[in-house]
Amino acid sequence: MPFSETDISLVRSSALMRGLPASPLFEGPLRDPANHLLAPADTVVIAAGTRAPGLHLVAHGTVEMVVAPADGSEKIVDFARAGGMFAEESLFEAQPVRYTARTLTPAAILRLPESVITDWLAASPEFSRRLIGLLAARTDYLQKDMVTFCTKSATARLVCYLVCQFNETPRTPDGSLSLSITVPRSKLASRLGVSDSHLSRAFRELEDKGLIVKQRNGIYIPDVQALSQYVCPAGCDW
């Protein structure tokens, strides 16, 4: 089933595609039903070991990237949400994808073959700069993520991931923030590299300190700066 106009608009608004001209170069692959995937939850989009799967852009929904160690357990290494992309590290490389990408919710995903990306890079300097910038940002994110996992407590990891994203804390007019948490807590624990019990204790610690307030589908943060300073008293490490 092809994308709706809403799905196409969502892809156009992604960090990779935003502001690019509505030319045949981009519109053809964007509107080609062969590149559209509308998948229910728990659909494997890319299996570990796949070679050259192309670039995947999420129009809406959430995709989890999962690795399976030899003991048969699963570890979530990241999530891709609306506007995000995955499998970008496999572009133009002979190495297979090292994780399985699976829909956590129903999702609309644009799958762009390497040949399309090659054409776009050759024809559009703006697209080339955009893709290189996003790849660099992704590398920086993963490096900070790794250091955070090695050096911070479960509580600090939670705050870094949900609020700071390994950068400056968001600023709002009144300093508060309502945050929707769209993934099950067990999957969030796996992503953060902690047990369910450690994650529950981290949430409870922040609630007891009055730094977060539990809501039906997420949390309310009365003072974002105070929350950040609680886990990083000297300021963000980055």
KEKOL-779177 format. One line per field, with one value per atom (N, C-alpha, C): residue number from 1; residue in one letter; x, y, z. Coordinates in Angstrom, 1 decimal. Each point is the difference from the previous one (the first is absolute). Layout:
// KEKOL-779177
i	(NUM:...)
aa	(A:...)
xx	(X:...)
yy	(Y:...)
zz	(Z:...)
***
This chain:
// KEKOL-779177
i	(1:1:1:2:2:2:3:3:3:4:4:4:5:5:5:6:6:6:7:7:7:8:8:8:9:9:9:10:10:10:11:11:11:12:12:12:13:13:13:14:14:14:15:15:15:16:16:16:17:17:17:18:18:18:19:19:19:20:20:20:21:21:21:22:22:22:23:23:23:24:24:24:25:25:25:26:26:26:27:27:27:28:28:28:29:29:29:30:30:30:31:31:31:32:32:32:33:33:33:34:34:34:35:35:35:36:36:36:37:37:37:38:38:38:39:39:39:40:40:40:41:41:41:42:42:42:43:43:43:44:44:44:45:45:45:46:46:46:47:47:47:48:48:48:49:49:49:50:50:50:51:51:51:52:52:52:53:53:53:54:54:54:55:55:55:56:56:56:57:57:57:58:58:58:59:59:59:60:60:60:61:61:61:62:62:62:63:63:63:64:64:64:65:65:65:66:66:66:67:67:67:68:68:68:69:69:69:70:70:70:71:71:71:72:72:72:73:73:73:74:74:74:75:75:75:76:76:76:77:77:77:78:78:78:79:79:79:80:80:80:81:81:81:82:82:82:83:83:83:84:84:84:85:85:85:86:86:86:87:87:87:88:88:88:89:89:89:90:90:90:91:91:91:92:92:92:93:93:93:94:94:94:95:95:95:96:96:96:97:97:97:98:98:98:99:99:99:100:100:100:101:101:101:102:102:102:103:103:103:104:104:104:105:105:105:106:106:106:107:107:107:108:108:108:109:109:109:110:110:110:111:111:111:112:112:112:113:113:113:114:114:114:115:115:115:116:116:116:117:117:117:118:118:118:119:119:119:120:120:120:121:121:121:122:122:122:123:123:123:124:124:124:125:125:125:126:126:126:127:127:127:128:128:128:129:129:129:130:130:130:131:131:131:132:132:132:133:133:133:134:134:134:135:135:135:136:136:136:137:137:137:138:138:138:139:139:139:140:140:140:141:141:141:142:142:142:143:143:143:144:144:144:145:145:145:146:146:146:147:147:147:148:148:148:149:149:149:150:150:150:151:151:151:152:152:152:153:153:153:154:154:154:155:155:155:156:156:156:157:157:157:158:158:158:159:159:159:160:160:160:161:161:161:162:162:162:163:163:163:164:164:164:165:165:165:166:166:166:167:167:167:168:168:168:169:169:169:170:170:170:171:171:171:172:172:172:173:173:173:174:174:174:175:175:175:176:176:176:177:177:177:178:178:178:179:179:179:180:180:180:181:181:181:182:182:182:183:183:183:184:184:184:185:185:185:186:186:186:187:187:187:188:188:188:189:189:189:190:190:190:191:191:191:192:192:192:193:193:193:194:194:194:195:195:195:196:196:196:197:197:197:198:198:198:199:199:199:200:200:200:201:201:201:202:202:202:203:203:203:204:204:204:205:205:205:206:206:206:207:207:207:208:208:208:209:209:209:210:210:210:211:211:211:212:212:212:213:213:213:214:214:214:215:215:215:216:216:216:217:217:217:218:218:218:219:219:219:220:220:220:221:221:221:222:222:222:223:223:223:224:224:224:225:225:225:226:226:226:227:227:227:228:228:228:229:229:229:230:230:230:231:231:231:232:232:232:233:233:233:234:234:234:235:235:235:236:236:236:237:237:237:238:238:238)
aa	(M:M:M:P:P:P:F:F:F:S:S:S:E:E:E:T:T:T:D:D:D:I:I:I:S:S:S:L:L:L:V:V:V:R:R:R:S:S:S:S:S:S:A:A:A:L:L:L:M:M:M:R:R:R:G:G:G:L:L:L:P:P:P:A:A:A:S:S:S:P:P:P:L:L:L:F:F:F:E:E:E:G:G:G:P:P:P:L:L:L:R:R:R:D:D:D:P:P:P:A:A:A:N:N:N:H:H:H:L:L:L:L:L:L:A:A:A:P:P:P:A:A:A:D:D:D:T:T:T:V:V:V:V:V:V:I:I:I:A:A:A:A:A:A:G:G:G:T:T:T:R:R:R:A:A:A:P:P:P:G:G:G:L:L:L:H:H:H:L:L:L:V:V:V:A:A:A:H:H:H:G:G:G:T:T:T:V:V:V:E:E:E:M:M:M:V:V:V:V:V:V:A:A:A:P:P:P:A:A:A:D:D:D:G:G:G:S:S:S:E:E:E:K:K:K:I:I:I:V:V:V:D:D:D:F:F:F:A:A:A:R:R:R:A:A:A:G:G:G:G:G:G:M:M:M:F:F:F:A:A:A:E:E:E:E:E:E:S:S:S:L:L:L:F:F:F:E:E:E:A:A:A:Q:Q:Q:P:P:P:V:V:V:R:R:R:Y:Y:Y:T:T:T:A:A:A:R:R:R:T:T:T:L:L:L:T:T:T:P:P:P:A:A:A:A:A:A:I:I:I:L:L:L:R:R:R:L:L:L:P:P:P:E:E:E:S:S:S:V:V:V:I:I:I:T:T:T:D:D:D:W:W:W:L:L:L:A:A:A:A:A:A:S:S:S:P:P:P:E:E:E:F:F:F:S:S:S:R:R:R:R:R:R:L:L:L:I:I:I:G:G:G:L:L:L:L:L:L:A:A:A:A:A:A:R:R:R:T:T:T:D:D:D:Y:Y:Y:L:L:L:Q:Q:Q:K:K:K:D:D:D:M:M:M:V:V:V:T:T:T:F:F:F:C:C:C:T:T:T:K:K:K:S:S:S:A:A:A:T:T:T:A:A:A:R:R:R:L:L:L:V:V:V:C:C:C:Y:Y:Y:L:L:L:V:V:V:C:C:C:Q:Q:Q:F:F:F:N:N:N:E:E:E:T:T:T:P:P:P:R:R:R:T:T:T:P:P:P:D:D:D:G:G:G:S:S:S:L:L:L:S:S:S:L:L:L:S:S:S:I:I:I:T:T:T:V:V:V:P:P:P:R:R:R:S:S:S:K:K:K:L:L:L:A:A:A:S:S:S:R:R:R:L:L:L:G:G:G:V:V:V:S:S:S:D:D:D:S:S:S:H:H:H:L:L:L:S:S:S:R:R:R:A:A:A:F:F:F:R:R:R:E:E:E:L:L:L:E:E:E:D:D:D:K:K:K:G:G:G:L:L:L:I:I:I:V:V:V:K:K:K:Q:Q:Q:R:R:R:N:N:N:G:G:G:I:I:I:Y:Y:Y:I:I:I:P:P:P:D:D:D:V:V:V:Q:Q:Q:A:A:A:L:L:L:S:S:S:Q:Q:Q:Y:Y:Y:V:V:V:C:C:C:P:P:P:A:A:A:G:G:G:C:C:C:D:D:D:W:W:W)
xx	(0.8:-0.8:0.9:-0.3:0.9:-0.3:1.0:-0.2:-1.1:-0.6:-1.0:0.8:-0.7:0.7:0.5:-0.6:0.5:1.3:0.1:1.3:1.1:-0.3:1.0:0.4:-1.0:0.4:0.9:-0.3:0.8:1.5:0.1:1.4:0.7:-0.8:0.6:0.5:-0.7:0.3:1.2:0.5:1.1:1.3:0.9:1.3:0.7:-0.1:0.7:-0.6:-1.3:-0.7:-0.6:0.0:-0.6:0.6:-0.8:0.5:0.6:0.1:0.5:-1.0:0.4:-1.0:-0.9:-1.3:-0.9:0.2:1.2:0.4:-0.2:0.0:-0.2:1.1:1.2:1.1:-0.4:-0.7:-0.4:-1.4:-0.9:-1.4:-0.3:0.8:-0.2:0.2:1.1:0.2:-0.9:-0.2:-0.9:-1.4:-0.5:-1.4:-0.1:1.1:0.0:-0.5:-1.2:-0.5:0.9:1.0:0.9:0.9:0.2:0.8:-0.8:-1.3:-0.8:-0.3:0.2:-0.4:-0.9:-1.2:-1.0:0.0:0.5:0.2:-0.7:-0.7:-0.5:1.1:-0.3:0.9:0.6:1.3:0.7:0.3:0.3:0.4:1.5:0.7:1.4:0.2:0.6:0.3:1.3:1.0:1.4:0.4:0.4:0.5:1.5:0.5:1.5:0.7:1.1:0.7:-0.3:-1.1:-0.4:1.1:0.3:1.0:-0.7:0.4:-0.5:-1.5:-0.6:-1.4:-0.5:0.9:-0.4:-0.3:-0.3:-0.3:-1.5:-0.3:-1.4:-0.4:-1.1:-0.5:-1.3:-0.2:-1.3:-0.9:-1.2:-1.0:-0.7:-0.5:-0.6:0.1:-0.1:0.2:1.4:0.3:1.2:0.6:1.3:0.7:1.1:0.2:1.0:1.1:1.3:1.1:0.5:0.0:0.2:1.2:0.8:1.1:-0.3:0.4:-0.3:1.4:0.4:1.3:-0.2:1.1:0.0:-0.9:-0.3:-0.8:-1.5:-0.3:-1.4:-0.8:0.5:-0.7:0.0:-0.7:0.0:0.4:0.7:0.5:-0.4:-0.7:-0.4:1.1:0.5:1.1:-0.5:-1.2:-0.5:-1.4:-0.7:-1.3:0.1:-0.8:-0.2:-1.4:-0.3:-1.3:-0.3:-1.2:-0.4:1.0:0.4:1.1:1.4:0.1:1.3:0.4:1.2:0.4:0.8:0.1:0.9:0.5:1.0:0.8:0.9:0.2:0.8:1.5:0.4:1.4:0.4:-1.0:0.2:0.2:-0.2:0.0:1.4:0.1:1.3:1.0:-0.4:0.9:-0.4:1.0:-0.2:-0.4:0.1:-0.3:-1.5:-0.4:-1.4:-0.5:-1.3:-0.6:0.1:0.4:0.3:-1.2:-1.1:-1.2:-1.2:-1.1:-1.3:-0.8:-0.6:-0.9:-1.4:-0.7:-1.4:-0.9:-1.2:-1.0:-0.5:0.1:-0.6:-1.4:-0.4:-1.4:-0.3:-1.2:-0.3:0.8:0.6:0.9:-0.1:0.3:0.2:1.5:0.6:1.5:0.3:0.8:0.4:1.4:0.0:1.3:0.6:1.2:0.7:1.2:0.0:1.1:1.3:1.1:1.3:0.1:-0.5:0.1:-0.7:-1.1:-0.7:0.9:0.5:0.9:1.2:0.6:1.1:-0.4:-1.2:-0.4:-0.2:-0.6:-0.3:1.4:0.9:1.3:0.7:-0.1:0.7:-0.7:-1.3:-0.7:-0.3:0.1:-0.4:1.0:0.8:1.0:-0.7:-1.2:-0.8:-0.3:-0.5:-0.3:1.3:1.1:1.3:0.4:-0.1:0.4:-0.9:-1.3:-1.0:0.3:0.2:0.3:1.3:1.0:1.3:-0.1:-0.8:-0.2:-0.7:-1.0:-0.8:0.9:0.8:0.9:1.0:0.5:0.9:-0.6:-1.3:-0.7:-0.3:-0.3:-0.3:1.3:1.1:1.3:0.2:-0.1:0.2:-1.0:-1.2:-1.0:0.4:0.4:0.3:1.3:0.9:1.2:-0.4:-0.8:-0.4:-0.9:-0.8:-0.9:0.9:1.1:0.8:0.7:0.5:0.7:-1.0:-1.2:-1.0:-0.3:-0.1:-0.3:1.1:1.3:1.1:0.2:-0.5:0.4:-1.1:-1.3:-1.1:-0.9:-0.7:-1.0:-1.2:-0.9:-1.2:-0.9:0.0:-0.8:0.6:1.3:0.6:-0.2:0.1:-0.3:-1.4:-0.9:-1.4:-0.2:0.6:-0.2:0.7:1.2:0.7:-0.8:-0.6:-0.7:-1.3:-0.8:-1.3:0.0:0.9:-0.1:1.2:1.2:1.1:0.5:-0.2:0.4:1.5:0.8:1.4:0.4:-0.8:0.3:-0.6:-0.3:-0.6:-1.4:-0.5:-1.4:-0.9:-1.2:-0.9:-0.5:-0.2:-0.5:-1.4:-0.9:-1.4:-0.2:-1.1:-0.2:-0.1:-0.6:-0.2:1.0:0.9:0.9:-0.5:-1.3:-0.6:0.0:-0.4:0.0:-0.9:-1.0:-0.8:0.6:0.3:0.7:-0.8:-0.3:-0.7:1.0:-0.3:0.9:-0.8:0.5:-0.8:0.4:1.0:0.5:-0.2:-0.3:-0.2:1.2:-0.2:1.1:1.1:-0.4:1.0:0.9:-0.5:0.8:0.9:-0.5:0.8:1.2:-0.3:1.1:1.0:-0.4:1.0:0.8:-0.7:0.8:1.0:-0.3:0.9:1.0:-0.1:1.0:-0.1:-1.3:-0.2:-1.1:-0.2:-1.1:-1.3:-1.1:-1.3:0.0:0.5:-0.1:0.9:1.2:0.8:-0.7:-0.7:-0.7:-1.1:-0.8:-1.1:0.6:1.1:0.6:0.5:0.4:0.5:-1.2:-1.1:-1.3:-0.4:0.0:-0.5:0.9:1.3:0.9:-0.3:-0.3:-0.3:-1.3:-1.0:-1.3:0.1:0.7:0.2:0.6:0.9:0.7:-0.9:-1.1:-0.9:0.5:0.9:0.6:-0.9:-0.7:-1.0:-1.3:-1.1:-1.3:-0.6:-0.4:-0.5:-1.4:-0.1:-1.3:-0.4:-1.2:-0.6:0.9:0.5:0.8:1.4:0.5:1.3:0.3:0.8:0.4:-0.1:-0.2:0.1:1.2:0.8:1.2:-0.2:-0.2:-0.2:1.1:1.3:1.1:1.1:0.1:0.9:1.5:0.3:1.4:0.4:-1.0:0.2:0.2:-0.7:0.1:1.4:0.4:1.4:1.1:-0.1:1.0:0.0:-1.1:0.0:1.0:0.0:0.9:1.3:0.1:1.3:0.2:0.4:0.1:0.9:1.0:1.0:-0.4:-1.2:-0.5:0.2:-0.6:0.1:1.4:0.3:1.4:0.4:-0.9:0.3:0.1)
yy	(-1.2:1.2:1.2:1.0:1.2:0.9:0.9:1.0:1.0:0.5:1.1:1.3:1.1:1.3:0.4:-0.4:0.3:-0.7:-1.2:-0.8:0.7:0.4:0.7:1.3:0.7:1.3:-0.2:-1.1:-0.3:-0.3:-0.7:-0.3:1.3:0.8:1.3:0.9:-0.2:0.9:-0.6:-1.2:-0.6:0.9:-0.2:0.7:-0.2:-1.2:-0.2:0.6:0.1:0.5:1.4:0.6:1.3:1.0:0.7:1.2:-0.4:-1.3:-0.4:0.3:0.4:0.4:-1.2:0.4:-1.0:-0.3:-0.6:-0.2:-1.5:-0.4:-1.4:-0.9:0.6:-0.8:-0.6:0.8:-0.4:-0.6:0.6:-0.4:-1.4:-0.4:-1.3:-1.1:-0.1:-1.0:0.1:1.3:0.3:-0.6:0.1:-0.4:-1.4:-0.7:-1.3:-1.0:-0.7:-0.9:-1.2:-0.3:-1.0:0.3:1.3:0.4:0.2:-0.2:0.2:-1.2:0.0:-1.1:0.5:-0.5:0.2:-1.3:0.0:-1.3:0.1:-1.1:-0.1:-0.1:0.0:-0.2:-1.4:-0.1:-1.3:-0.6:0.9:-0.4:0.2:-1.0:0.1:0.8:1.1:0.9:-0.4:-0.2:-0.5:-1.0:-1.2:-1.0:0.1:-0.3:0.1:-0.9:0.5:-0.7:0.4:0.9:0.5:0.9:-0.1:0.9:1.0:1.2:1.1:0.1:0.2:0.2:1.3:1.0:1.3:0.9:1.2:1.0:-0.1:0.0:0.0:1.2:0.7:1.2:-0.3:0.3:-0.3:1.2:-0.2:1.1:0.1:-1.1:0.0:-1.4:-0.1:-1.2:-0.1:-1.1:-0.3:-1.3:0.0:-1.2:-0.2:-1.3:-0.3:-0.8:0.3:-0.7:-1.0:-1.2:-1.1:-0.9:-0.3:-1.0:-1.2:-1.2:-1.2:-0.7:0.1:-0.6:-1.6:-0.7:-1.4:-0.7:0.7:-0.6:0.0:0.6:0.0:1.2:0.8:1.2:1.1:1.0:1.2:1.2:0.9:1.3:1.0:1.0:1.1:1.0:0.3:1.0:1.4:0.1:1.4:-0.2:1.2:0.1:1.1:-0.2:1.0:0.4:1.3:0.5:0.9:0.5:0.9:1.0:0.1:0.9:-0.5:-1.2:-0.6:-0.9:-0.5:-1.0:-1.1:-1.1:-1.1:-0.7:-0.8:-0.8:0.9:1.3:0.9:-0.4:-0.7:-0.5:-1.0:-0.6:-1.1:0.5:1.3:0.5:-0.1:-0.6:-0.1:-0.9:-0.8:-0.9:-1.4:-0.9:-1.4:-0.7:0.6:-0.6:-0.2:-1.1:-0.2:0.9:0.2:0.7:-0.9:0.6:-0.8:-0.1:0.6:-0.1:-0.3:-0.4:-0.2:1.3:0.5:1.2:-0.6:0.3:-0.5:1.1:0.0:1.1:-0.3:1.0:-0.1:0.4:0.9:0.4:-0.1:0.2:0.1:1.2:-0.2:1.0:0.1:1.2:0.3:0.3:-0.7:0.1:0.1:1.0:0.2:-0.7:-1.0:-0.8:0.5:0.6:0.5:-0.8:-0.7:-0.8:0.8:-0.6:0.7:0.7:-0.6:0.7:1.3:0.2:1.3:0.9:-0.4:0.9:0.4:-0.9:0.4:1.1:-0.2:1.1:1.3:0.0:1.2:0.7:-0.8:0.6:0.6:-0.6:0.5:1.2:0.1:1.1:1.2:-0.2:1.1:0.2:1.1:0.3:0.2:0.6:0.3:-1.3:-1.0:-1.3:-0.7:0.1:-0.5:0.6:1.3:0.7:-0.5:-0.1:-0.4:-1.4:-1.0:-1.3:-0.1:0.6:0.0:0.6:1.1:0.6:-0.9:-0.7:-1.0:-1.2:-0.5:-1.1:0.4:1.3:0.4:0.2:0.5:0.2:-1.4:-0.9:-1.4:-0.6:0.2:-0.5:0.6:1.3:0.8:-0.6:-0.2:-0.5:-1.3:-0.9:-1.4:0.0:0.9:0.1:0.5:1.0:0.5:-1.0:-0.7:-1.1:-1.1:-0.4:-1.0:0.4:1.3:0.5:0.1:0.5:0.1:-1.4:-1.0:-1.4:-0.5:0.5:-0.5:0.7:1.3:0.8:0.5:-0.1:0.6:-1.1:0.4:-0.8:-0.2:-0.9:-0.2:1.3:0.7:1.3:1.0:0.1:1.0:-0.5:-1.2:-0.5:0.3:-0.2:0.3:1.5:0.9:1.4:0.4:-0.6:0.3:-0.4:-1.1:-0.6:0.8:0.2:0.5:1.5:0.7:1.5:0.6:-0.3:0.7:-0.5:-1.2:-0.6:0.3:-0.1:0.2:1.4:0.9:1.4:0.9:1.3:0.9:-0.3:0.3:-0.3:0.9:-0.4:0.9:1.1:1.2:1.2:0.3:0.1:0.4:1.3:0.7:1.3:0.0:-1.0:-0.1:-1.0:-0.6:-0.9:-1.4:-0.3:-1.3:-0.8:-1.2:-0.9:-1.2:-0.2:-1.2:-1.0:-1.2:-0.9:-1.3:-0.3:-1.3:-1.1:-1.1:-1.2:-1.1:-0.2:-0.8:-1.5:-0.3:-1.4:-0.7:-1.3:-0.7:0.1:0.0:0.3:-1.1:-1.2:-1.1:0.2:0.6:0.3:1.2:0.9:1.2:-0.5:-0.9:-0.5:-0.7:-0.8:-0.7:1.0:1.1:1.0:0.7:0.2:0.7:-0.9:-1.3:-1.0:-0.2:0.1:-0.3:-1.0:-0.5:-0.9:0.7:-0.6:0.6:0.6:-0.8:0.5:1.3:0.0:1.2:1.2:-0.2:1.1:0.5:-0.9:0.4:0.8:-0.4:0.7:1.4:0.1:1.3:0.9:-0.5:0.8:0.4:-0.9:0.3:1.0:-0.1:1.0:1.4:0.1:1.4:0.5:-1.0:0.4:0.4:-0.7:0.3:1.4:0.4:1.2:1.2:-0.4:1.1:0.5:-0.8:0.5:-0.4:-1.1:-0.4:-0.3:0.1:-0.4:-0.9:-1.2:-1.0:0.4:-0.2:0.3:-1.3:0.1:-1.2:-0.6:0.8:-0.5:0.5:0.5:0.5:0.6:1.1:0.7:1.5:0.7:1.5:0.4:0.9:0.4:1.5:0.3:1.3:1.0:-0.5:0.9:-0.8:0.2:-0.8:0.3:1.2:0.3:-0.7:0.0:-0.7:-1.5:-0.6:-1.4:-0.3:0.8:-0.1:0.1:1.0:0.3:-1.1:-0.7:-1.1:-1.1:-0.3:-1.1:0.5:1.3:0.6:1.3:0.0:1.2:1.1:-0.4:0.9:0.4:-0.4:0.3:-1.2:0.0:-1.1:-0.3:-1.3:-0.5:0.4:0.2:0.2:1.5)
zz	(0.0:0.0:0.0:-0.9:-0.1:1.2:0.2:1.1:-0.3:1.1:-0.1:-0.2:-0.4:-0.1:1.4:1.1:1.3:0.2:-0.4:0.2:-0.8:-1.2:-0.9:0.7:0.5:0.6:1.2:0.8:1.2:-0.4:-1.1:-0.5:-0.4:-0.8:-0.4:1.1:1.2:1.1:0.9:-0.4:0.8:-0.2:0.9:0.0:-1.3:-0.6:-1.2:-1.2:-0.1:-1.2:0.1:1.2:0.2:-0.9:-0.8:-0.8:-1.3:-0.3:-1.3:-1.1:-1.2:-1.0:-0.4:-0.4:-0.4:-1.5:-0.3:-1.4:-0.3:-1.2:-0.4:0.7:0.2:0.6:1.3:0.8:1.4:-0.1:-0.7:0.0:-0.5:-1.1:-0.5:1.0:0.6:1.0:1.3:0.3:1.2:-0.2:-1.3:-0.2:-0.6:-0.2:-0.6:1.0:-0.3:1.0:0.3:-0.9:0.3:1.2:0.3:1.1:1.3:0.0:1.1:0.8:1.3:0.9:1.1:0.0:1.1:0.8:1.2:0.7:1.4:0.4:1.3:1.0:1.3:1.0:-0.1:0.5:0.0:-1.3:-1.0:-1.3:-0.2:-0.4:-0.2:-1.4:0.1:-1.2:-0.6:0.8:-0.4:1.0:-0.5:0.8:0.1:1.2:0.2:-1.0:-0.6:-1.0:-1.4:-0.2:-1.3:-0.5:-1.3:-0.6:-0.9:0.0:-0.9:0.0:1.2:0.1:-0.4:-0.3:-0.3:1.2:-0.2:1.1:0.3:1.3:0.4:0.8:-0.4:0.6:0.6:1.3:0.7:-0.2:-0.6:-0.1:1.3:0.5:1.3:0.6:1.3:0.7:0.7:0.6:0.7:-0.4:-0.3:-0.4:1.0:0.5:0.9:-0.7:0.4:-0.5:1.1:-0.3:1.0:-0.5:1.0:-0.2:0.9:-0.4:0.8:0.3:1.2:0.4:0.0:0.2:-0.2:1.1:1.1:1.0:-0.3:-1.2:-0.4:0.4:0.9:0.5:-1.1:0.2:-1.0:0.7:-0.7:0.5:-1.0:0.5:-0.9:0.0:-1.2:-0.1:-0.3:-0.6:-0.2:-0.6:-0.1:-0.6:-1.1:-1.1:-1.0:0.0:0.1:0.1:-1.3:0.0:-1.1:-0.3:-1.3:-0.4:0.1:0.6:0.2:-1.2:0.0:-1.0:0.6:-0.7:0.5:-1.2:0.2:-1.0:-0.8:0.5:-0.8:0.1:1.1:0.1:-1.0:-0.7:-0.9:-1.4:-0.3:-1.3:-0.6:-1.2:-0.7:0.7:0.9:0.7:-0.3:0.0:-0.3:1.3:1.2:1.2:0.3:0.5:0.3:1.2:0.0:1.1:1.3:1.1:1.2:1.0:-0.4:0.9:-0.8:0.6:-0.6:0.3:-1.1:0.2:-0.1:1.1:0.1:0.5:-0.6:0.4:1.4:0.8:1.4:0.0:-0.9:-0.3:-1.4:-0.5:-1.4:-0.6:-1.1:-0.5:-1.6:-0.4:-1.5:-0.2:-0.9:-0.2:-1.5:-0.3:-1.4:-0.1:-0.9:-0.2:-1.3:0.1:-1.2:-0.4:-1.1:-0.4:-0.2:0.2:-0.2:-1.3:-1.0:-1.4:0.1:0.7:0.1:0.8:1.1:0.8:-0.8:-0.8:-0.9:-1.0:-0.6:-1.0:0.7:1.2:0.8:0.4:0.4:0.4:-1.2:-1.2:-1.2:-0.5:0.2:-0.6:0.9:1.3:0.9:1.1:-0.1:1.1:1.3:0.0:1.2:0.7:-0.7:0.6:0.5:-0.7:0.4:1.4:0.1:1.2:1.2:-0.3:1.0:0.5:-0.9:0.4:0.8:-0.5:0.7:1.4:0.1:1.3:1.0:-0.5:0.8:0.4:-0.9:0.3:1.1:-0.1:1.0:1.4:-0.1:1.3:0.6:-0.8:0.5:0.6:-0.6:0.6:1.3:0.1:1.3:1.1:-0.4:0.9:0.6:-0.9:0.4:0.9:-0.2:0.8:1.4:0.1:1.3:0.7:-0.7:0.5:0.7:-0.7:0.5:1.3:0.0:1.2:1.2:-0.3:1.0:0.6:-0.8:0.5:0.9:-0.3:0.8:1.3:0.1:1.1:0.9:-0.4:0.7:0.6:1.1:0.7:-0.9:0.4:-0.7:0.0:1.1:0.1:-1.0:-0.1:-0.9:-1.5:-0.2:-1.4:-0.4:0.9:-0.3:-0.4:0.9:-0.3:-1.3:-0.2:-1.3:-1.2:0.1:-1.2:-0.2:1.0:-0.1:-0.2:0.7:0.0:-0.7:0.4:-0.6:-1.4:-0.3:-1.2:-0.2:1.1:-0.1:-0.5:0.3:-0.4:1.0:-0.3:0.9:0.2:1.3:0.3:-0.8:-0.3:-0.8:0.9:-0.7:0.7:-0.4:1.0:-0.3:0.8:-0.4:0.6:1.5:0.6:1.5:0.6:-0.8:0.6:0.2:-0.3:0.2:-1.3:0.1:-1.3:0.3:-0.9:0.0:-1.1:0.5:-0.9:-0.1:-1.3:-0.2:-0.2:0.7:-0.1:-0.8:-1.2:-0.9:-0.1:0.7:0.0:1.3:0.1:1.2:0.9:1.3:1.0:-0.2:-0.2:-0.1:-1.2:-1.1:-1.2:0.2:0.8:0.3:0.9:1.0:0.8:-0.8:-1.0:-0.9:-0.8:-0.5:-0.7:0.9:1.2:0.9:0.7:-0.3:0.5:1.5:0.5:1.5:0.1:1.2:0.3:0.2:-0.2:0.3:1.4:1.0:1.4:0.2:-0.7:0.1:-0.6:-1.2:-0.6:0.9:0.6:0.9:1.2:0.5:1.1:-0.4:-1.3:-0.5:-0.1:-0.6:-0.1:1.4:1.0:1.3:0.7:-0.2:0.6:-0.5:-1.3:-0.5:0.5:0.1:0.5:1.5:0.8:1.4:0.2:-0.9:0.1:-0.6:-0.5:-0.6:-1.3:-0.6:-1.3:-1.2:0.1:-1.0:0.7:-0.8:0.5:-1.0:0.4:-0.9:-0.6:-1.3:-0.7:-0.7:-0.6:-0.5:-1.1:-1.0:-1.1:0.0:1.2:0.0:1.4:-0.1:1.2:-0.2:1.1:0.0:0.8:-0.5:0.6:0.4:1.3:0.4:-0.3:0.1:-0.2:-0.7:-1.3:-0.8:0.4:0.3:0.4:1.4:0.9:1.3:-0.2:-0.9:-0.3:-0.6:-0.9:-0.6:1.0:0.8:1.0:1.1:0.2:1.0:-0.4:-1.3:-0.5:-0.5:-0.3:-0.5:0.7:1.3:0.8:-0.6:-0.7:-0.6:-1.4:-0.5:-1.3:-0.9:-1.2:-0.9:-0.3:0.0:-0.3:-1.4:-0.9:-1.3:-0.4)
***
